[in-house]
Amino acid sequence: MSSDRLIYLPLGGAGEIGMNAYVYGFGPQGEERLILVDLGVTFSDMETTPGVDLIFPDMTWLIENKERLEAIYITHGHEDHIGAIGQFWEKLGAPVYARAFTANLARHKMRDQGQPEEAIRTVSAWPETTDAGPFKVGFLPISHSIPESAALVIDSPDGRVIHTGDFKLDETPIVGEPFDPELWSSVAKQGVKALVCDSTNVFSRHAGRSEADVGPEIEKLVAAAPQMVVATTFASNVARVKTLAEAGERAGRSICLMGRAMRRMVEAAIETGVLSDFPKVVSPEDANNIPRENLMLLATGSQGERRAASAQLARGKHNGITLKEGDLFLFSSKTIPGNEKGVIRIINQFSERGVDVVDDSSGLYHVSGHANRPDLERMHDIVNPQMVIPMHGEHRHLREHAKLAESKGRQSAVAVNGTMLDLSGNEPKVTEFVETGRTYLDGSVKIGALDGVVRDRIRMALNGHVIVNVILDEDDEPLGEPWVELMGLPEQGSSFAPLVDVLEEDLSQFLGRAGQKTLADDDKLEEGLRRVARNSARDEIGKKPEATVIISRLS
């Protein structure tokens, strides 16, 4: 009996939506040759990760085993699948394979981080395959909300695995390849051991709609608008950007792309041949000279991002353009859970200016890029795998997807980040657990989620900060009175005296009472001063601030 095994190990993206990273391996236990599918990011928020720029999966396990890593495959160009490639490539060192549009974006990621662009290798769609140790891997076209998305056909000595990536079953996607059920059936015909499958919309019980469905509704809306029109969507949704631009062009409007990401995506699509007939655009400078009723802006910032073009327009002016009463602003996008506050802030800012805002609450101006429950069932039936492994979803999505698969007699397992599955037998088995977590990009430095940096930052944000300064002479006697500095705290407390004065008085009394042993011992003295400062502040303002004690000794 062979001692080789086929393993699946999510390091990110399973039990959450974002920062996807999935490892497959084949070989003897602990010596498997590995491939990595996707390497993405997720985004921070002020509530849980203040000041953090980006969040990555914890790649420690794979970095420690990088000599076993044969290749990296990127299914498509969304940030949660491609965003960390430039940050981690140097520590992994394997060749990166992607289709042309995705490869174009990946090379920019590498260049931005000073990594070699030639590490990104462009491959064609199925039936072309690449060899990676014991694996043969091909890119099987699938429709999604970004061009050239692909599932991966992963052939190993122990059978065929299909990793769907993000997908929807759209046979009229406007841009990119339509879903081809006959092609998928032919690929599945020889038998599929495991379908590792997107779970995002498993709770949506109606069949997914096509990208082609939104065009006529958008066209009617733009044609009826009396003044300037601004629309925002995901910059990566090139099909939607094209639909919006064409609606504006048909309404006799000049089109202007606002925001670096929007221009970058359109340029990448044109450079790689994904887009061949995009309407002519004008520069923001030229847009200033065009009558308002003849202008349509396509702006970044559909998720309320503060620095994006939409937020800047909402605050006042961007590139010399100001929105006025009677203008129309369209959100042709869905608000990702967690981003509601930013989007609502923008809507209210536009409302204060008299701008009419239309969102997707009607369902007319956006369709999801992910397969709904009936589409997942159809995918299961087309591929007819021995087992279905849910991925790309929160725990509730994975569990519901596993139930769906099992209801049709297929084996399944819920494997969250760090759960290694053995797919070698007739059913998936948990074989071990790998420590996983998150890595934060904080400025230009990567820090661990458990390093305490963000925790301390949150504590300071919640409680404020006190700095206590004390000077002692050569005989360990206080030289003058202690003094404090406050940050993020009110000037007065319940006694109506300045908070600084109250704290300094209590600290001075503590020093006066302190014995010689305490005054001679920095650790004891620091602990006592911190305790007094925090307790005095609590009595005055009801909060115990973080405290830093600086002890200076004259020698």
Sequence and secondary structure as in RCSB ss.txt:
>XXXX:A:sequence
MSSDRLIYLPLGGAGEIGMNAYVYGFGPQGEERLILVDLGVTFSDMETTPGVDLIFPDMTWLIENKERLEAIYIT
HGHEDHIGAIGQFWEKLGAPVYARAFTANLARHKMRDQGQPEEAIRTVSAWPETTDAGPFKVGFLPISHSIPESA
ALVIDSPDGRVIHTGDFKLDETPIVGEPFDPELWSSVAKQGVKALVCDSTNVFSRHAGRSEADVGPEIEKLVAAA
PQMVVATTFASNVARVKTLAEAGERAGRSICLMGRAMRRMVEAAIETGVLSDFPKVVSPEDANNIPRENLMLLAT
GSQGERRAASAQLARGKHNGITLKEGDLFLFSSKTIPGNEKGVIRIINQFSERGVDVVDDSSGLYHVSGHANRPD
LERMHDIVNPQMVIPMHGEHRHLREHAKLAESKGRQSAVAVNGTMLDLSGNEPKVTEFVETGRTYLDGSVKIGAL
DGVVRDRIRMALNGHVIVNVILDEDDEPLGEPWVELMGLPEQGSSFAPLVDVLEEDLSQFLGRAGQKTLADDDKL
EEGLRRVARNSARDEIGKKPEATVIISRLS
>XXXX:A:secstr
   EEEEEEEEESEEBSS  EEEEEEEETT  EEEEE    B   TTTSTT  EEEE  HHHHHTGGGEEEEE  
   HHHHTTHHHHHHHH   EEE HHHHHHHHHHHHHTT  GGGEEE  BTT EEEETTEEEEEEE B SSTT E
EEEEEETTEEEEE  S B  S  SSS    HHHHHHHHTT  SEEEEE TBTT  S    GGGHHHHHHHHHHH 
SS EEEE  TT HHHHHHHHHHHHHTT EEEEESHHHHHHHHHHHHTTS S    EE HHHHTTS GGGEEEEES
 TT  TTSHHHHHHHSEETTEE  TT EEEE S   TT HHHHHHHHHHHHHTT EEE GGGSSS   SS BHHH
HHHHHHHH  SEEEEESEEHHHHHHHHHHHHHTT EE    TTEEEE SSSS EEEEE    EEEEETTEEEETT
SSHHHHHHHHHHH EEEEEEEE TTS B S  EEEEESS SB TTSSBHHHHHHHHHHHHHHH  HHHHH HHHH
HHHHHHHHHHHHHHHHS   EEEEEEEE  
